[in-house]
Amino acid sequence: MDDPGSASEQPAAAIRAAIAAEGPIGFDRFMDLALYGPKGFYERQRVGPSGDFVTSPHVHPVFGELLARALRELWAHLDRPDPFRLVELGAGDGTLARQLRGHLVDLPLRYTVIERSEAAIEELRRIEGIDVAARIPEDPHIVLGHELLDNLPFRLLRGRAEILVGTDGDRFVEVPAPLRDAAEGDAHDPDADRIVPAGAFALIDELSQALARGYALFVDYGGDHGSGGPVHGYREHRVVADVLARPGTTDITAGVDFGALAAVAAQRGLRAFPTTTQFQALVALGFEDWMRAELATQGALLNRGEGMEAVQRWAGRSRASGLVNPDQLGRLRWFLLASPGLPRPAFMGDG
């Protein structure tokens, strides 16, 4: 791993320069520089067992297999377009892209990935059959974002104040400031943090212009009413409470308020379906049948005396169970937007 002190020098310098020029900056600006600026957190490859956190595609490839089934269903609802334009936002190291490409090989797929990380872009360009772009291309059929929304820059409010970021000597510190809009104030719980997902709102604006007839599917942490938790970070698979310290070495995140995003999407002419949990979505897509088939294969391997292979199947099923465990990845929410007139797919349930 990079030395945390040296890794944070350039992001910290960029943040100090912005504060020196403008005064205390919005938390969203701090977050953008810390995560996506020069030498920021996501300029290096951070996802995977050797990184700072893992996501569902890294836990077990059955996630990509079942998600591919969901994309097939959406493709069918779109009358099976040819070519089928699929766009993945924040594609990271390409693990999910590789899985989906493999399971959708029989479709007339044109797969485009969008990334800001130079390290990720370099890796993605090695994957055969995908295009790397800077922006969402014209008229996509499906836009996919996996654990993306919670990392888009957000404003931070507390009570009747907006929390900016300033300096105190060598440290970055919170600086309460008057709200831009008094209606955003909350005097009932002056100590509770509230998130204004400015980056996610901007993405919905972009989607409303891009999706002539299509879907946008997001998988992320959060809830339907209010954010899913306080602002926090991740470094080397551990939760970090102080996200202002050593910017560039720590992921910064908070649960997504899907209710707020749905309201903005409706204002922009998109339909937002009620969210479902990852547990519910993967079960609807055949997770339990897959588990039974794996168990049967494990038994057959044992009967043939192939013990090592049977143990590997057991270990794989154990890892895969985390995808649907409500205390683990099963609590992720699936959030689906659609242009007018498109139906709710079966994997999103009856809600």
N, C-alpha and C positions, 0 to 999 in steps of 0.2 A: 504493500500500500504506500501511497505518497506520504511524505512527512506532513502532518497537519499544519505545522507552522509555515513551512515554505509554500505549501499548496494554497494557503489563504492570502498570501501577500498581495497578489495582483488584484483579486476581487476587492479586498479591503482598501487598497489604494484607489480603485475606481470609485468606491462608495464614498471614501473620504473626500475625493475631489468633487463629487457631485454635491456633497453637503457643504463644502467650502464655498462652492459657487452659488448655491441656491438656498442655503439654510437647510434645516431638517427636511428630509425627503419622505414621501409616502412609503408605507410598508411595501406596497406593490412595486415601487421603483427599487427599493432595497432588495426585494426578492428576485426581481428580474436580473439585477446585476450579480447577485450572489449565485444564482442558479445557471444563468444563460450568458452572462457577460464573459469577457476575456478571462480564461483560466477558471471560469465558474464551475460549479459542481458538476454540471452535465456536459462540460467540454470533454471530460474523460468518461470512460465506460463504467457505469456504476451498478448495473443490474446483473444479477447472477450470484451463485454461491460464493464466488471470490470477490464480489463487490460489496455494496452497502445494504442491499435488500434483494429479495427475489419476488417474482410475480408468477401468476398462475401458469403461463407457458413454461416456466423454468421448473415448476414443481413436478409436472408430468405432461407428456405430449398429448394425452387424451383431452386436455383442455382445447388444444387447437383442433382436434378431430371433431369435438362436439360444437365448438364455435363455427366450424366450417358448415356443419349441418344447419345452424341458424342462418348463415349467410346464403345457403342454398334456398332456404325457405323465403328469404327476402327477395332473392333473385327471381323466384317463381312469381311472387306477388307483383314484381315489376315487369311481368310478361317476358321473362327470359331474354333480356337484351343481349345483343351481339354487336360489338364487344361489351363485356361486362366490366364496367369501370369501378374498381374498388380502391379506396384511398385509406391508408393507415396513417394516423397522426401520431407522432412521437414513437416511432418504430423501434427505437433503442438498438439493441445488438442484432435485431432481425430474427430472433428466435420464433416469435409468433408468425412473422412473414413466411419463414421457411415451412412451418407447420401448415399454414393455410394454403400455400402454394401446392404442397404435396397432396392435400385432400381435395383441392379444387382443380386438379390438373385436367379433368375432362371438360371443364367449362371454358367458354371463350373469354378468359380472364385477362384483364389488363390491370396489373397491380402497381399502384404508385404509393411511395412512402414519403412522408414529410418529416424532416428532422432538423434541429438546430445544432446538435452536437457534432463537431468535426470528427471526433473519434467514431461516433456512430455512423456518420455518413460514409466514412472510409470503409467500414465493415459492410454496410448495406450495399455499396456498389459492387461488392464481390458476389452478391447473390444473383444467380441467373434468373432472368424472367421478371425482374422488377425494375421500375423506374424510380429515380430519386428526384424530388422536386422541392422547390422552396415554398410554394404555395399550393393550395387546393386547386387542381386543374378544373377547367370548365366542365360543367354538367356531369358530376360524378353520380353513380347509381347508389353507392353505399360509402359512407364515411365512417371509419372505425377509430375509436380512441380507447386504448386500454391503459388504465391507471394514468390518465393524462390530466383530467380536469382539476384534480387536487393539487397539481403542481403548477397550474397557471397562476400568474401573480394576482394577489388579492389585497384589497384594503383591509385594515384592521381597526375596528371600532370598539370602544369601551365606555359604557354609560352615555354621557353626552359629549364625548370627545372622540376624535380620530387620533390613533396612535401613529406618530411619525417616528423616524429614526434620526437621531443626532449623535454627537460625540461628546464624551466627557473624558478628556485626556486621551488615552490610547483605546478606550472602550467605546463600543456602540451602545447607545442607550435609547430607551423609549422616551418620546417627547409628546405629551398630550397637546392637542391643538383643537380649535373650534371646528365643528362639523361643517362640511360644505353645504349640507342641507339639514336644517333643524329637524325635519321629519324623520331623519335617521336615528335620532337620539332615543335612548332607553334609560329612563331614570329608575326603573323598577329593580334592576340588578346592575348597579354601577361597576361591579367587579367582573362581570361576565364578558368575555371576548365575543365579538360578532364579526362575521366575515362578509365582505362585499366582494363577490367573485368577479372583479373587473375583467380579468383575462378571459374567463369563461363566457361572460356576457359578450365580449368582443368576438369570440369564436362563433357564438350563436348568430350574431349579426352577419358574419361571413358566410355561415351555412345557409342563412335565409336567402342570400344572394346566389349561392352556388347550386343549391338543390332545386333544380327545375322539377324533377320527379324522382324522388329517392328517399333513402333512410339515412339516419346517423345514429349509430349505436355506440354507447359509452359504458364502460365497466369501471366502477370506482367505489371508494368508500364514502359514506355519507348517509343522509336521511332525507325523507320527504319534506320535513318541516324543520328548518334550522340546520346548522352544520352538525357533522357527526362527531365533533370533539374539538378540543383546544388546539391552537397552533403548536406544532412540535416538529422535530426533525428526526432523521435517521442517519446513522453513521456506523458502518461495519456491523449491521444487523442489530443495532441497539438504539433505543429511543434517546433522543437528545432534547432536553428541556429548553436550554438557552440557545435559541436559533440565531441570536445576534452575534454570538461569539464565533470567531474564526470562520467568517463567511467564505463560501467556496468549498468547504470540507464537509458540509452537512446538507442533506436534503431538507426542504422546508415544505410543510404540507398542513392541511386541515381538512376535515370531512366536508363533502360537497353538499350544499343545500339544493337538492334536486327540485324542490318546490319553487324556489326562486328562479331557477333556470327554466322550468316549465312555463312559468308566468311570462318571462321575457320571450321565450320561443313562441308562445301564443300571440303576443303582441307583434311578432315579426312574421306571422302567417304560417308558422309550423305547428304541427300537432305533436303534443307530448303525451305518450302513453304512460299510465301509472307504472312506477318502477316495480321490479321483481328482484328477489335476492338471487345471488349466484346459485345457491342451493336449489331453489325452485327452477331456475332456468336450465341448469345442467341435468336435473332429474327429468324435466320435460323433454330434453334432447337425447335421452337414453343412457344416462350415467349408470343407473342401476342395472340395466341389461349388460352394459360393458363390464361392470364389476362381477356379475354372475358368470359371464363368459371367461373372464380372467381366472376366477376361482376354479371353473371346470378345467381350464388349461393347466392350472397349477396341479390339480389332482391327477390329471393324465400324465404329467411329467413325473410325479412321484411314483405312479404305478409303473412307469417305464424305468425307474431307477435313476432318473436324471435330477438328482437332488439339488445341485447347484442352480440349475435353470429354474426349478420350482421355488427356491428361496428368492431368486431375483424377481419372479412374478409376485411373490408375497410382498416383497419390499416395494415393488411398484404400486400394488394396490394400497399399501399403507400410505405411501406418499400421496396418491391420488385422492384418498379419503379427505385430505386436508382441503381439497378444492370445494367440497360441499359441507365441511364442518362449520356450523354456525359460529363457533368461537374462533375460527380461522378465516380462510378465504371464502367460505360459504356465506359470510355476511356482506360481501361486496354487493353493490346494487347494479342492476342492468337498467340503463336509462335509454329509451328509444324515442327519437324524433322522426317525423315523417312529413313530407310535403302533403298538401291537401288531397283527400280522396283515397289514400292508401290504407289498407286494413291493418289491424293489430295481428301480428303473427302468433301462432299457437305457443311458441316457447316463452312468450311474455305473459302467459296465463290469461285469466278471465277478468282481471281487475280493470 
